[in-house]
């Protein structure tokens, strides 16, 4: 049985996923607005806008069907790891994977439906991203932190 903290975390990730989808709809509608629709969140530094991201993460020159298939395969394996982490009650690892999976699914949905990922935040001078990217980034930080702070098991018996 999961703890209340894990249930709250799962609910929070689901809310972030839905919020990302909502922001993507708003951004798509903004491109068809007669006067744009961009607005600054922080004047001349951080803006809500629309950007059709047709390349891979970190602007890697991978696009089209190749990145869509690779993303789907990676998500499939991440789900397998998440199920294993859930069964072994590795909650921090599971929660990190959950963020990465939900963020990746949101971006994969865009790639399948629109043939690009909808980015809606613009950090001056050149960075475009979305909430799904933030979820993936935070999830990876959690996974790395958990991995590098993992203590060796002093009570474990090595079976030969």
N, C-alpha and C positions, 0 to 999 in steps of 0.2 A: 504493500500500500504506500502510495506516495504521500509526502508530507504536504501540509497546507501551503508552505512556501513554494513547492514545486507546482502545485495547482495554480497558484497566483502567477508564477513565472510563465507557465503555459498559456494562461489567459492573456497575459501581457503581450506575449509574442503574437498571439492570434489578433489582438487589437492592433499591434504595429503592422501586421500583414494587411489587415483591412484598411488601415489608415493609408498605407502605401498605395493600395489599389484605388482608394478614393482620390488621393492626390494625383495619381496618374490620369484618372478620368478628368479631373479639373484641368490639368495641364493640356490634355488633348483638346478640350473645349476651348482653351485660351488661344490655340493657334487659329481657330476659325473666327475668333472675335474680331470685329472690324478695326479696333484700335489696339490690337495685341492683347494685353492682359497681364503683362509682366508687372511685378511690383517688387520693390526692395523690402527685404526684411531688416537688413542693416544697410543704411544708405551707402551706395557705391561700392559695396563689398559682398553682400550676400543677397541673392535675388531668387524669387520664385518665377520660373519661366518654363519654356518647353524646349527640349533638345532630343532629337531622334538619334540615339546612340546605336550605330550600326556595326561597331567593332566590339572586341572582347573587353574583359576587365583590364583596367589600367591602359586602355587604348591599344591593346595588343592587336596586331593586324590580322585577326581571325574573324571571319564573319560568315554569314549565310548558314547553310545547312550543317556545315562542319561544327560550328560552335553550338548549334541547337542540339545536335546529337551528343556531342561531348558533355554539354550541360546536363542532359537527361541521364546519361550514364553515371556521371558524378553524383547527381542527386540520388539515383538508385542505390549506389554504394553507401552514401551518407545515411540513407534511411536504414540500411542493414546495420551500420555501426550504431545508429541511434537505438534501434531495437535491442541490440546487445548491451548497450550502456544502460538502458532502462531495466532490462532483466537483471543486470548485475548491480543495480542501484548506484551506478556511478553518476550521481546527479549533476555535478558540475560539467562533466563531459557531455552528458545528455543535453543539458541546457544550452551549451555552446553549439552543439550540433543542431538543436532545434532552431536557433537563430539563423544559422547558415542555411538550413534546409528551407525554411519559410521564405527567406530573402531570395534564395536561388529559384524557388518555384515561382515567385512573383515575376522575376526577370525572365524566366523561361517562358511563362505565359505570354509576356510581351513579344518575345522572339517568334513564338509560334503564330500568334494572332496578327501582329503588325510587321513582322520581319525586322524589328529594331526594339531596343529597350527604351522606355520612356523615362528620361531623366528630367527632373523639374527643379532641382536646386542648382544655382550657379554661384560658385565661390570664386570671386574675382582673383586672378585675371583669366583663368581658363578652365577650371575644374567644374564638370557637370556630374551630378550624382542624384540618387534618390534614396528614400528611406530603406528600401530593400538592400542597397549597397551598404548603408550604415549597419543594418542588422548583420549582414555577412561579415563586415569588418569587426564588429564587436564580438560576434561568435568566434571568429578566428583568434582574436585576442584572448578570449576565455579559454579556448582549446590550448593555445600555446602556454598560457599561464598555468593551467592545470597540468600540462605535460612537464614543464620545467620545474614545477614545485612539488612534483610527485615524490613522496618519500619511499625509499626502498622498504620492503616488508621484512622487518627483522624477525618476525615470528613465522615466516614462511619456511616450509620444509621443501627442499628441492627433491623431486622424485626422479630416480634414475631408472 
